[in-house]
């Protein structure tokens, strides 16, 4: 009992200390991070007591983590539904004056594809050629799986970084609108690509008489999401009260994520489809009510994801940390080079340094990492999981400042707002 109370006290002190320090750092250096919540998960999970040689002091055991898996799937699915309800192709292809503009689509497509290919190629080469411990007996499908996950996650950006810069520095202008449009395309496409990985590499399920092929799993994922979207619209009726909508959303996401989790499919993809169908069959008032509830709860769900990620993290050998640092460097280079390639496609007047505004790695990357980690049959999960978490934490240290400087250079942040919000 004393060990448990001591661990709780250490957790509280660590959270307060980390939170105070990070708030000051955020104000001084304009960064976004939720590292203190990741730290909480590590401290109360099995990893920290094992690190200090006191495994008996673990507050949350492996059995408890197994029981928490459906709740983790709920948090993951919540983000999928959020991105599905916000998918708006028309809005993404219109500029600030309401005219059609293909540049956001071009930027998102070229930059994401380049990041995926470069990071995927480097990851595959590292796992097959460098003799990393634990990869000696892996087959090509296992290596391709890990490389594909790392590549898809690398292509994901962070809308939180742009939101912070807009709110803190009053960023507004063509470049800001361009980056907003690029994120609108990048996020759902990344979710779809990540869900496709689960369809291609879906592990055998003994409860099924026959293992479906990848296209069948994809059809099942889309079909489940679409069917639940229609059923939920009928169940919701004309309800627009936020509290009731919230409870209804919890119920449908728990069910959709539970089905996906049982079938080893991605809750992100299933709930993305659910969200797209739901807002298209619902009235405008109901759709806006759903979007409002999801947007208001996005931050708490992200913090839950960080805590869950900390709970599931396990100590890794030193070479994994080295792999993570290399991954961060390759990802940053791919974002910058991909932005430059996109600028050439976009034509005269496009800045070649647009990749500076796409360096963030936020909630969607954490959700993907957690989603991958929850499939016990897949190898290299610890390596992939730790690599992505390190990338998320480190990228947020400079993503906001890099975006801020880009928008200063383009004139989207005025001279009198350059130091706004900085201590």
Secondary structure as UniProt FT lines:
FT   HELIX           2..29
FT   HELIX           35..44
FT   HELIX           46..51
FT   TURN            52..53
FT   HELIX           55..57
FT   HELIX           62..86
FT   HELIX           89..92
FT   TURN            96..97
FT   HELIX           103..129
FT   TURN            133..134
FT   TURN            136..137
FT   HELIX           140..155
FT   HELIX           159..169
FT   HELIX           174..200
FT   TURN            206..207
FT   HELIX           214..236
FT   TURN            237..238
FT   HELIX           242..262
FT   TURN            263..264
FT   HELIX           267..281
FT   HELIX           284..296
FT   HELIX           298..312
FT   HELIX           318..346
FT   TURN            348..349
FT   TURN            352..353
FT   HELIX           354..358
FT   HELIX           363..373
FT   TURN            376..377
FT   TURN            379..380
FT   HELIX           381..410
FT   HELIX           415..417
FT   TURN            418..421
//
